[in-house]
Every structure is written in structure tokens, then in C-alpha cells.
Amino acid sequence: MINGQTVLYAIIGNPVEHSLSPILHNGAFRRMGLNAAYLAFKVRDLEDALRGIRGLGIQGVSVTLPFKTKVIPFLDDVEEVAREIRAVNTIVNQRGRMIGYNTDWHGALEALEEKIDLRGKRVLLLGAGGAARAIAFGLKRRDCQVTLSNRTVERGKALANELGFLYRPWLSIEEMEEDVLINTTSVGMSPHDEESPVPKKVLKEGMTVMDIVYRPLRTKLLREAEERGSLTINGLEMLARQGAAQLEIWTGRRPDIGEIKEDLYRALAIGINREEND
Ligand code: ATR
């Protein structure tokens, strides 16, 4: 029940209409018995939005595209790893003092480490955008031996060089020696469901394949990985865990991941049905 004591949290981005974060956070608040609500704000002027957040005392904010990097100069403090990644996806408003964090890398690593021990593993990381950058810094912290591949050579090489990773040209993946494959590109995302970033033959038993795409949930990459006997991790795992880490920063309490995932699965299933009905 929303009343005079309800604490407000929000996501800022543009677009935000299809964000699953309101479902994730409102469901968790309800189960945690917190008098809190979470709304999505489509932001046109970032500086105005941040002034509003301070002025209204919105307690915590998720930041999504295109503001994850742009928001940094407006904050009072930014944790070290978020500064390295150069992206903030979480803000805490401590009585007007705005502090930035990044939970994306955390979410991805937790999803992987639930299944495998990452230390020292050989990883092929596909992509060099914001998500790749967050995951790359996480992998670096676990001393993984990473090879990075990206369609745009300069962008891929720049990120690989920054972290001391090897670079491999895009579409040259005919063979894979790595133990782990992580797709952070949008290849395979709806409506391009029939695309995969790598040929099926490179996927093997004993490999772990993670896709951060969650529309569709079973991407072609993950379907083929399953068929080849690889261990698979879908895009909801990272999404659920980056959100859980946000909740922990905001409330000091760890929500139940299983219940968050159930909410997200249900939301995606309804979304898909709705699209089919429209
Ligand atoms: P995000 O912040 O969500 O990671 P992004 O910064 O737009 O998004 O990055 C998207 C990634 O997907 C990039 O690595 C992009 O490759 P480029 O650097 O060459 O643009 C990759 N990507 C998108 N569409 C692709 C496609 N059709 N084939 C290969 N890579 C693609």
C-alpha cells in the first residue's frame, strides 16, 4: 500500500518502457516487506532529472542507456570499479549526496560463478560495448585469460589493450580453445532470433556459454550450445543478479534470487504472448 511513508526508487533511461527493472524491484520490495515503490522515468535532460532526484529525495536510482557514462560527472562520489568501467548503473542518494556504483559486472560474475570456478579460466568475450566493458573488468579481477572479439576492430582492440587481453578478429572463430564463451553483443536478439555470433561447431561439451541477450531467453547460441552439450547461462541470470546487488546496496538486505527470476520469467512470458496477440 502506497502511503505517506513510501520510499521511492526509480530507473532513469531513454527508452525505459520495456525495462524489466520495475517488475524486478517492486516484486522484491513486496516480498521483503518494505514500504517502497520503484518507477521508470524516461529522461530527456539528465541534469534536470538528477536535480529532481535530489530535490524529491528519491532514495536509489538505476541508470540505463544512454546515461551510464554521462551520469558520472554529476555524482558526488563513484566507487572505484565503476570509475574504472566508466559506467554507473546504480545510484544511492544519501541525504542529497549521490554515490555511483556498478552492479553489472557483479551480476555477470555471480551468474558465472554459480556454475563454474572462474579463476584462471580462458574466456572468449564477444563485444566491446558497455556490457562487455563491465564484464571485462570483472574477468580481469578473477585473473581470467581473456580473448576479446568485436565487429568493429578499433573498438575491440582499444578495450583489449586497456585490459591486457588478446584480440581476435570478428567472424574468424572457426575453432575455440577457451573454456568459457560470453556473448555481450546484440546478435541473436529479437527479431534476429535466427542469428548466432559463432558457428555451432565451435561449441563443445565441457564449455560454459553465457548470453546476456534475454529476448528471446533461449537464443540460437544457447540452443546450439545445449545441443552440443555445453553448460548454458541465459540473460536473465545477469539481469536478476545485477538487480539483487542494487537492492542490497539500497536496503542492506539480500533479496531471494530464485523469486526474482520467477518474476522475470513470468514477465517475459506475458510480454511474448502480448506481442503475439497484438
Ligand atoms: P551495450 O552497452 O548494451 O553493450 P553497445 O555499446 O551498443 O551496447 O554495444 C553493442 C555490441 O554489440 C558492440 O560490441 C557491437 O559491435 P560494434 O562495436 O562493432 O558496433 C555489437 N554488435 C551489435 N550488432 C552486431 C552485429 N550485427 N554483429 C556483430 N556485432 C554486433
Residues whose N, C-alpha, C, O or C-beta is under 5 A from the ligand:
A	BS01	ATR	G127 A128 G129 G130 A131 A132 N150 R151 T152 R155 T184 T185 S186 V187
